[in-house]
Amino acid sequence: MASDKKWVYFFGKGIAEGKNQTKAILGGKGLGLAQMTSIGLPVPAGFTIITEACDYYYKNGKRWPGPLEAAVKKSMARLEKVTRKRFGDPKRPLFVSVRSGAALSMPGMMETILNLGLNDQVVEALGKLAGNRRFALDAYRRLIMMYGSTAMGVERHLFDHAFDEVKNRQTRTRLQKGPDASIADTDVNETELEVVVAEFKRIYQKHTGDPFPQDAYHQLKGAISAVFNSWMAKKAVDYRNAEKITGLKGTAVNIQEMVFGNMGDDCGTGVCFTRDPNTGENLYYGDMLFNAQGEDVVAGVRTPLKLDELNRIMPDVYDQLEAVRVILEVEYGEMQDLEFTIEQKDLFMLQCRTGKRSPAAAFEIAVDQASKPLITPARAKELIKKKLVSKATALKATKPLISREKAVSRIQAVDIERLFYPEIDWAATRDARNAPSLEAAKEAVWRESGLATGINAVPGAACGKVALTAEKAEVMAKAGEKVILVRKETSPEDVGGMHAAVGILTATGGKTSHAAVVARGWGKCCIVGCETLKINEAGKQFSVNGKTVREGDFVTLDGSADKRNVYQGSLRLIDRKPPAAYHTLMKWCDDIRRLKVRTNADTPADSVKAVEMGAEGIGLCRTEHMFFATEQRQLAMQEMIVADMEEARRHALDKLLPFQRDDFIGIFKAMNGKPVTIRLIDPPLHEFVPHTEDKMKELAQHAGLDLDHVRQRVHQLAEANPMLGHRGCRLCITYPEILEMQVRAIIEAAIECQKAGVKVFPEIMIPLTIDAKELGILVERTKAVADAILGEKRASLSYMVGTMIETPRAALTADRIAETAEFFSFGTNDLTQTTMALSRDDAGRFLPEYCDKDRTAIFAHDPFQSLDVEGVGQLVRMGIEKGRSTRPKLKVGICGEHGGEAQSVRFCHSVGMDYVSCSPYRVPIARLAAAQAVIESADTGKKTKSKAARKATRPAATKAKAKKKTAKRKK
């Protein structure tokens, strides 16, 4: 271990040693504190222990790195000098907080301990110094509880129970409040807090065997180790697994001078977002509590106040906070999640990080920041006049903060996936009830099944069965149930159940509570602060407004409603419509990207949906899927398969021809003017035949054959390894009549559509090619059938014939195959199987271990979800290069499921593909990833979107307009 390694970075009084470091070193919180300090914001001084110390801790038997303790003591001495206070000294006491901070945000998953430095002697001194002994005792009971539960493993509920006992036995009696009235922490007076502190110390000693430590450095060392230990706590591990967070060394530890928000009514604490995290609206948004500390706002111990209350009660402090908002959004060009404390009307900033937001808000914020100013010129002048922001910062805030390319880069695939979450189908409810309006329908449903109103923390809707514990939610979800997790409040320990649930309902908390923050990051509907909820966990039920709901009963949450948003029973849900900002940003993506984006669609309905999602054609139409659509089609296909003679097979195929032709007509109409790649039959024939006795009898009767003949034929078709068997182009070699029927259906459908004014561009694709000669035979047959029909109908049609590259041999011999094929489409599902000797159907038994970073970590990702670039990717790259060596203008695409996965799309861009194809709902993800690939490749060189780059990425219609303008100027 290098002796000169810097384990600790100091910040304070405008100086920040770590301002130029990274999140990987200082963690997100530590870097934010350093950077806020360096730009002059009011940040309490402190220091950050780097993430590598946590990594060392776990690799060396939970021991600190050798030089760390000396570095901590040196930094504490520096902190004492900066603050002019001494740690553990009753005369000039310094108190510190110890907080976690990983490189990626993990809200509430790791530990915090406040008020370190208090002991029996210092607490009395603090009370005198502050002129408020109650405040000092309140801070002390918090320290004992946090240190005991976090550093020493005393169960938190023991402290909570003891506190509640004093509230109910003494505070309630003193205040003469009834048994149903709530008692706030702030109602407990000085004398009662003395009892609480004494009881907390008794609990601590009983469960640890030692008295509560009176030495300040002993407390500090224990707190730092507790934060390290919290990195591997179950809740933190569950959260990282759910969010797919890998590759981090551990958590940093932030030691910082305490500022107190619980000293009186001129103090407070709060959490805020520089924009509304639910809608994305350019609105300062947050919750706060006066006379409160630390986690009170997010823990739900009291109902928080809106940030507007601060503006009303302390307008000067609110102006300072808004100036912080402006400074940080200008600095980071991103919506920030902030924590602050007010100590006797002085504002202090404790955290800034990129804020989690709902999917709709992600688009709204990105578009807004790239197209509109943060504040008005008038507000900018006010802040300048009050000397709260500089002129330069104010000027930047009156213009868009980021570029369009930055906005596009910021959106993630998961934002799009979560954007289409459901909402209650009130229109169907209105129609079913013949209600005169949506409001009347809502009113009727509320009268019948309305339960309660809570705070709509995360929009959308969710319907599922009630689970009252996180463990129960996980069990029910694993059994295939949709679950609503109902809790008094959620804690980080509930994260596993929260992830398993489709929606979350809590009795306490606000829009910045733990439940809201975590659910928002996951795009899960969440209702909090439902104060009428009475949960009986032991009785496995909850009651609200006289109604009882048992665990396992259905409830529906409406996170889009600000009142009447919890319903008993199951209401019908429908997909949501994306906001206008989504369409704006996707248009920016289309202007930037080079790759075309097609869809995998087998029916007219899927094709229509794909066009709605932005598909520019079909990259894979699986014709065999059409054979399963109706029983009539299945029987015709089965009749063909069991037939002995070619004539009988052709007779059966004649029955299938009109079905295929009609399907193609519907698809061509949906794709009017867009290319359609149609794959000829691919699966082995055994997948189509019946395997039960009853179904074989039915087929025998339908085909007029002996049952024994059908049984024998089914037996003959069985294959030991059908994935590598008689399928794809091999079927068309053996049974050319299948190819002829399918080609006829395609060409006849295209001719009919052309006559109706529909533009048609069919691309006939032959699957599973392994040899150029094999492909040549089938291409020749395809063109012979197509050209004969066109001649017979006296029609002309532009069509192409190409192949799927889905075997290693096809990639290796792509130069010879391209002499015949007019296009390549990489079928990376099968190419992954044949290259890696993995079966998609069976590999699930062991692949999780291969992809588990805590086990073998052989793969970073499931190769069937994200393309294996090192192996399969090299065959793809080789196939393209070889193919274009003999056919320079060879059209190349991908139609495996990788075509809708962001990292795979970036690879497709890098190897020069023309398009990617994916399922309809993944089309927007591919459009986004294709644009981000252009931006990233530009960023590796010079600044993106030069004039030449803009011209190159403009869509065809825009380029055409530009040409017309140029022509006019020349005239």
VEXGU-983039 format. One line per 4 residues: number of its first residue (from 1); for each residue x, y, z of C-alpha. Coordinates in steps of 0.5 Angstrom, whole numbers. Each point is the difference from the previous one (the first is absolute). Layout:
REM residues N
NUM> X,Y,Z  ...
REM end
This chain:
REM residues 971
1> 0,0,0  3,7,-2  2,4,6  -2,6,-4
5> -7,-2,-2  -5,6,2  -5,-3,4  -4,6,2
9> -2,6,-4  -1,7,4  -6,5,-2  -1,7,4
13> 0,7,0  0,0,-8  5,-5,-1  -1,-7,-2
17> 6,-5,-1  -5,-4,-4  -3,4,-5  3,-3,-6
21> 0,-7,2  -6,-5,-2  -6,-3,3  4,-7,-1
25> 5,3,6  -4,5,4  -7,-3,-1  -6,4,-3
29> -1,4,7  7,1,1  1,3,-7  -6,4,1
33> 2,3,7  7,2,-3  -3,3,-6  -5,4,3
37> 6,2,5  4,2,-6  -5,5,-3  -2,3,7
41> -6,-3,2  -1,0,8  2,-7,1  2,-2,7
45> 8,-2,0  2,-7,0  4,-6,-3  -2,-6,-5
49> 3,-7,1  1,-3,-7  -4,-6,-2  7,-4,-1
53> 0,0,8  -7,-4,0  3,-5,-5  6,-1,4
57> -4,-1,6  -4,-6,-3  6,-3,-3  4,0,6
61> -4,-3,6  -4,7,1  6,3,2  2,8,-2
65> 6,1,-4  6,1,4  1,8,-1  -8,1,0
69> 0,2,8  5,5,0  -3,3,-7  -6,1,4
73> 3,3,6  4,5,-4  -7,2,-4  -4,0,7
77> 6,5,3  -1,4,-7  -7,0,1  1,3,7
81> 4,5,-2  -5,2,-6  -6,0,5  4,3,6
85> -3,-6,4  2,-6,3  -3,-7,0  -2,-3,6
89> 1,7,4  -5,3,4  2,7,0  0,0,-8
93> -3,-6,-2  1,-2,-7  -5,-5,-3  0,-4,-6
97> -4,-5,-5  2,-6,-3  -3,-2,-7  0,-4,-5
101> 1,1,-8  1,-5,-5  2,2,-7  -7,-1,-3
105> -6,2,4  -3,-5,5  -5,4,4  -1,-2,7
109> 4,-7,-1  6,2,4  0,3,7  1,7,3
113> 2,2,7  -1,7,3  2,4,6  6,-4,1
117> 4,3,6  -5,0,5  0,-3,7  -3,1,7
121> 5,6,1  0,3,-7  -8,0,0  -1,4,6
125> 5,5,-3  -3,0,-7  -7,2,4  3,6,3
129> 4,2,-6  -6,0,-4  -5,2,5  -4,-6,-1
133> 1,-6,4  -6,-3,-3  4,0,-7  6,-3,3
137> -4,-6,3  -3,-1,-7  6,0,-3  3,-5,5
141> -6,-5,-1  1,0,-7  7,-1,0  -1,-6,5
145> -5,-3,-4  4,1,-7  7,-3,3  -4,-5,4
149> -4,-3,-6  5,1,-6  7,-1,3  -1,-5,6
153> -6,-4,-3  -5,2,5  -7,-1,-3  -3,7,-2
157> -7,-2,2  2,-1,7  2,8,1  -7,2,-4
161> -4,-4,5  3,3,6  -1,7,-3  -7,-2,-2
165> -1,-2,7  2,7,3  -4,3,-5  -6,-4,2
169> 1,0,7  2,7,2  0,4,-6  -8,-2,-2
173> -2,1,7  4,7,1  -4,2,-6  -6,-3,1
177> -1,-3,-7  -4,-6,-1  2,-7,-2  -1,1,-8
181> 4,7,0  7,0,-3  6,2,5  5,4,-4
185> 8,-1,2  0,8,1  -6,-1,5  5,-4,5
189> 3,5,5  6,1,4  -2,-4,6  -2,-6,-5
193> 6,0,-4  4,-1,6  -4,-6,1  1,-2,-7
197> 7,1,0  1,-4,7  -4,-6,-3  4,0,-7
201> 6,-1,4  -3,-5,4  -2,-4,-7  7,1,-3
205> 4,-3,6  -5,-6,1  1,-2,-7  8,2,-1
209> 2,-2,7  4,7,0  -3,7,2  -1,5,-6
213> 7,3,-1  2,6,2  7,1,-4  -2,4,-6
217> 6,-3,-4  -3,-7,2  -7,2,-3  3,3,-6
221> 4,-7,-2  -6,-4,2  -4,5,-5  5,-1,-6
225> 0,-7,1  -8,-1,0  0,4,-6  5,-5,-4
229> -4,-6,3  -6,3,-3  2,-1,-7  -1,-7,1
233> -6,0,3  -6,-4,-3  -4,7,-2  6,3,-3
237> 2,-7,-4  -8,-1,-2  0,7,-3  6,-1,-4
241> -2,-6,-2  -7,3,-2  3,6,-4  6,-4,-3
245> 5,4,4  7,-4,-1  7,2,0  1,5,6
249> 5,-1,5  -5,2,6  -2,6,3  4,6,2
253> -1,3,7  -2,8,1  2,3,7  -3,7,1
257> -1,5,5  -7,-1,3  -5,6,-1  -6,-1,4
261> -7,1,-3  -4,-2,6  3,6,5  -7,3,-1
265> -5,3,-4  5,5,-4  3,-7,-2  -2,-5,-5
269> 2,-6,-5  -2,-1,-7  1,-4,-6  -2,3,-7
273> 1,-1,-7  2,6,-5  -6,-2,-4  -6,-5,1
277> 2,-7,0  -7,-2,-2  -2,4,-6  7,3,-2
281> -3,7,1  5,6,1  -3,1,7  4,0,7
285> -2,-6,3  1,-3,7  -2,-2,7  2,3,7
289> -1,0,7  2,6,5  3,-2,7  2,-7,-3
293> 7,-4,-2  3,-5,-5  -5,-5,-2  -6,3,3
297> -3,2,-7  1,-6,-4  -2,-5,6  -7,2,1
301> 0,2,7  -3,6,-1  -4,3,-6  4,4,-4
305> -1,7,-2  0,3,-8  6,4,-1  -4,6,-1
309> -1,0,7  7,2,1  -1,6,-5  -5,2,4
313> 3,0,7  7,1,-2  0,3,-7  8,2,1
317> 2,-7,1  -5,-2,-6  4,5,-4  6,-3,2
321> -2,-7,-2  -3,2,-7  7,3,-1  3,-7,1
325> -5,-3,-4  2,5,-6  8,-1,1  0,-7,0
329> -5,-1,-6  5,4,-4  6,-3,3  -3,-7,-1
333> -5,1,-6  -4,-5,4  -6,-1,5  3,0,7
337> -2,-4,6  2,5,6  0,-1,7  0,6,5
341> 0,2,7  -2,7,3  4,1,7  -3,7,3
345> -2,3,-7  7,-2,-3  -1,-5,-6  5,-6,-1
349> 1,-4,-6  1,-8,2  -1,-3,-7  -1,1,-7
353> -1,-6,-5  -3,-1,-7  -7,-1,2  -4,-7,-1
357> -7,2,-4  -6,-3,-3  1,-3,-8  -5,6,-2
361> 4,5,4  7,-3,-3  -2,3,-7  -3,6,2
365> 6,2,4  5,-2,-6  -5,4,-5  -1,6,5
369> 7,1,2  2,0,-8  -5,4,-2  -2,5,5
373> 3,5,6  0,-2,7  -2,6,2  -3,7,-2
377> 5,6,-2  -4,3,6  1,-5,5  7,0,-2
381> 1,8,1  -3,-1,7  5,-6,2  6,5,-3
385> -3,6,4  0,-4,7  7,-3,-2  -2,-7,0
389> 2,-2,-7  6,3,-4  -2,4,-7  3,-6,-4
393> -4,-5,4  -6,3,-1  1,2,-7  1,-8,-1
397> -7,-1,3  -4,4,-4  2,-4,-6  0,-8,-2
401> 5,-4,5  1,-5,-5  1,-2,-7  -5,-5,-3
405> 5,-5,-1  1,0,8  -7,-1,1  0,-6,-5
409> 6,-3,4  -3,1,6  -6,-5,-1  0,-7,2
413> -3,-6,-3  -3,-1,6  -4,7,0  -3,-2,-7
417> -2,-7,3  -3,3,6  -4,5,-4  -5,-4,-2
421> -2,-2,7  -8,-1,1  -6,4,2  -7,-1,2
425> -4,-1,-6  -5,5,2  -3,1,-7  -2,-8,0
429> -3,1,7  -4,6,-2  -3,-4,-6  -1,-6,4
433> -5,4,5  -3,5,-6  3,5,5  -1,7,-3
437> 7,2,1  7,-3,2  -1,4,7  -7,-3,1
441> 3,-7,-1  6,2,5  -5,2,5  -4,-6,-1
445> 6,-5,1  2,4,6  -7,-1,3  1,-7,-1
449> 7,-2,1  4,6,3  4,-1,5  5,6,2
453> 4,6,-2  7,1,0  6,4,-3  1,-2,-7
457> 7,-1,0  2,-3,-6  -5,0,-6  -4,-6,-4
461> -4,-5,3  1,-7,3  -5,-6,1  2,-6,5
465> -1,-4,6  2,3,6  6,-2,4  2,3,7
469> 7,-2,0  6,0,-5  1,-7,1  -7,-2,-1
473> 0,5,-7  6,-4,-2  -3,-7,1  -6,2,-3
477> 3,3,-6  5,-6,-1  -7,-4,-1  -2,4,-5
481> -5,5,3  0,8,-1  1,3,7  -1,6,3
485> 4,1,6  -3,4,6  4,2,6  -1,6,5
489> 7,2,-3  5,-3,-4  7,0,2  6,-3,-4
493> -1,-7,3  -6,0,-4  4,1,-7  -1,-7,-2
497> -8,0,1  0,7,-3  3,-3,-6  -4,-6,-1
501> -7,4,1  -3,4,-6  -2,5,5  1,3,7
505> -5,3,5  3,3,7  -4,3,6  5,6,1
509> 5,4,-4  0,5,-5  3,0,-8  7,0,2
513> -1,-6,5  4,-6,-1  -6,-4,-3  -1,6,-5
517> 8,1,-2  1,-8,-1  -7,-1,-4  1,6,-4
521> 7,-2,-2  -3,-7,-2  -6,3,-3  -5,-3,5
525> -7,3,1  1,2,8  -5,3,5  3,3,6
529> -3,4,6  -7,-4,0  -1,2,8  -6,-4,0
533> 3,-6,-1  0,-5,6  5,-6,-1  -1,-6,4
537> 6,-4,-2  -1,-6,5  -7,0,-2  2,0,-7
541> -5,6,-2  -1,7,0  -6,4,1  -2,7,-3
545> -6,4,1  -4,-5,3  2,-5,-6  5,-6,1
549> 5,-3,-5  3,-7,1  7,-2,-2  -1,-3,-7
553> -6,5,-2  0,4,-6  1,7,1  1,6,-6
557> 5,6,1  -1,6,-5  6,4,1  -2,5,-6
561> -6,2,5  2,5,6  -6,-2,4  -5,-6,0
565> 6,-5,-2  -1,-6,3  -5,-5,-2  -2,-7,3
569> 0,-5,-5  2,-1,-7  -1,6,-5  2,-1,-8
573> 7,3,-2  2,2,-7  7,3,-2  1,7,0
577> 2,5,-5  7,3,0  0,8,1  1,5,-6
581> 8,0,3  1,-7,-2  -2,1,-7  4,7,0
585> 6,-4,2  -1,-6,-4  0,5,-6  7,2,2
589> 2,-7,0  -2,-1,-7  3,6,-2  7,-2,3
593> 0,-8,-2  3,-3,-6  -3,-7,1  -7,-2,-2
597> -5,-3,5  -4,-5,-2  -5,-5,3  -1,-8,1
601> -7,-1,-1  -4,-5,-3  -8,2,0  -3,7,-3
605> -2,2,7  8,-1,3  2,4,-7  -5,6,2
609> 2,0,7  8,0,-2  -1,6,-5  -4,4,6
613> 7,-1,4  4,2,-6  2,-6,-4  3,2,-7
617> -2,-7,-3  0,-8,2  7,-3,1  -3,-7,2
621> -7,-3,-2  0,-7,3  -5,-3,-5  -1,-7,4
625> -3,4,5  -6,1,-5  -1,-7,0  -2,0,8
629> -5,5,-1  -7,-4,0  -1,-7,0  -2,0,-7
633> 7,2,-2  3,-5,5  -3,-6,-3  1,2,-7
637> 8,1,2  -1,-7,3  -3,-3,-6  6,2,-4
641> 5,-3,5  -3,-7,0  -1,-1,-7  4,-5,-4
645> 0,3,-7  1,7,-3  -6,0,-3  -4,-1,7
649> 5,5,3  -2,6,-5  -7,-2,1  1,2,7
653> 4,6,-1  -5,3,-5  -5,0,6  6,4,4
657> 1,5,-6  -6,5,1  2,1,7  7,2,-1
661> -2,4,-6  -5,4,4  5,1,6  5,3,-4
665> -5,4,-3  -2,3,7  8,1,1  1,3,-6
669> -5,5,1  2,2,7  7,1,-3  -2,4,-6
673> 6,2,-3  5,-3,5  4,-7,-1  -2,-6,2
677> 4,-6,1  -3,-7,0  3,-6,3  -2,-7,-3
681> -2,-5,4  6,-2,6  -2,-4,5  0,-8,-1
685> -6,-3,-2  -1,-4,7  -2,6,3  -7,1,-4
689> -2,-7,1  -5,-3,6  4,-4,5  -7,-2,4
693> -4,-6,-2  -6,4,-1  3,5,-4  3,-5,-5
697> -7,-4,0  -3,7,-2  6,1,-6  -1,-7,-2
701> -8,1,-1  2,7,-3  5,-2,-5  -4,-7,-2
705> 6,-4,2  1,-6,5  2,2,7  6,-5,0
709> 3,4,-6  -1,7,4  3,-3,6  6,-3,-4
713> 1,7,-4  0,3,7  5,-5,3  4,1,-7
717> 1,8,1  3,-1,7  7,3,1  5,-1,5
721> 2,8,-1  -5,3,-4  4,7,1  5,-3,-5
725> -4,-4,-4  -5,-1,-6  -2,8,0  0,6,-3
729> 3,0,-8  1,-8,1  -8,0,0  0,4,-6
733> 5,-5,-3  -3,-6,2  -7,3,-2  0,5,-5
737> -8,0,0  0,4,6  5,5,-2  -4,1,-7
741> -7,1,4  3,5,5  4,4,-6  -7,0,-4
745> -4,3,6  6,5,1  0,2,-7  -8,0,-1
749> -1,4,6  5,5,-2  -3,1,-7  -7,1,3
753> 2,5,4  4,4,-5  -7,0,-4  -3,3,6
757> 5,6,0  4,-3,6  8,0,-1  3,-7,1
761> 7,-2,1  1,-7,2  6,-3,2  0,-8,0
765> 5,-3,5  2,-7,0  2,-2,7  6,-5,3
769> 4,1,-6  7,-4,0  2,0,-7  1,4,-6
773> -3,-6,-5  -6,-1,5  -2,7,0  1,0,-8
777> -5,-5,-1  -5,3,5  1,7,-3  -1,-3,-7
781> -6,-3,2  -3,6,3  1,4,-6  -2,-5,-5
785> -7,0,4  0,8,1  2,2,-7  -5,-6,-3
789> -6,4,4  2,7,-2  0,-2,-7  -7,-4,1
793> -3,6,3  4,5,-5  3,4,6  6,3,3
797> 3,0,7  6,1,3  2,-5,5  6,-3,3
801> 3,-7,2  5,-1,6  1,-4,6  1,-1,7
805> 7,0,3  -1,-5,6  5,-5,0  8,1,0
809> 1,-3,-6  -4,5,-4  4,6,3  6,-4,-1
813> -2,-1,-8  -4,7,0  4,2,-6  -2,-6,-4
817> -7,1,2  -1,7,-1  1,-1,-8  -7,-3,0
821> -3,3,6  -2,8,-1  -1,1,8  2,-3,6
825> -4,0,7  4,-3,6  -4,-4,4  4,0,6
829> -5,-4,4  2,-6,-3  7,3,-2  1,0,8
833> -2,-7,1  4,-3,-6  6,4,2  0,-1,7
837> -3,-7,0  -5,3,5  -8,-2,0  -4,6,1
841> -6,-5,3  5,-4,4  6,5,2  -5,4,5
845> 2,-6,5  7,3,1  1,6,-4  -2,4,7
849> 6,-2,3  5,1,-6  -3,8,0  0,0,8
853> 6,5,1  0,-3,8  1,-7,-3  4,-1,-7
857> -1,6,-3  1,-4,-7  -4,5,-4  -2,7,2
861> -7,-1,-3  -4,-5,-3  2,-1,-7  -7,-2,-2
865> -2,7,2  6,4,-1  4,-2,-6  7,-3,1
869> 4,5,-3  7,-4,1  -2,-7,-3  -7,1,-4
873> 2,7,-2  6,-2,-3  -4,-4,-5  -5,5,-1
877> 6,5,-2  3,-5,-4  -6,-2,-4  -1,7,-2
881> 7,2,-2  0,-7,-4  -7,1,-3  2,7,-2
885> 6,-2,-3  -4,-3,-6  -6,4,0  2,7,3
889> -7,3,0  -3,-6,4  -5,2,5  1,-3,7
893> -4,0,6  -2,-4,6  -6,-3,2  1,-4,7
897> -2,3,6  6,3,1  -2,5,-5  -4,4,6
901> 5,0,5  4,6,1  7,-3,0  -1,-4,-6
905> -3,5,-4  6,4,1  5,-6,-2  -5,0,-6
909> 2,7,-2  7,-1,1  1,-6,-5  -4,4,-5
913> -7,-3,0  -5,3,-4  -6,-1,5  -2,-4,6
917> -7,-4,1  -3,-1,6  -7,-1,4  -5,6,-1
921> 1,2,7  7,0,0  0,4,-7  1,7,4
925> 6,-3,4  3,-2,-6  -1,7,-3  3,3,6
929> 6,-4,1  2,1,-8  0,8,1  4,-1,7
933> 5,-4,-4  1,5,-5  1,5,5  5,-4,4
937> 4,-2,-6  0,8,-1  2,1,7  6,-4,-1
941> 3,5,-5  -3,7,0  -6,3,2  -6,-3,-2
945> -5,3,-6  5,4,-4  -3,2,-6  2,-6,-4
949> -3,-4,5  -6,3,0  -1,0,-7  2,-8,0
953> -5,-1,5  -6,3,-2  -6,-4,-3  -1,-1,-7
957> -6,5,0  4,6,3  6,-2,-5  -5,1,-6
961> -3,7,3  8,2,0  1,-2,-7  -6,4,-2
965> 2,6,3  7,-1,-3  -3,0,-7  -4,6,1
969> 6,4,3  4,-2,-7  -6,2,-4
REM end
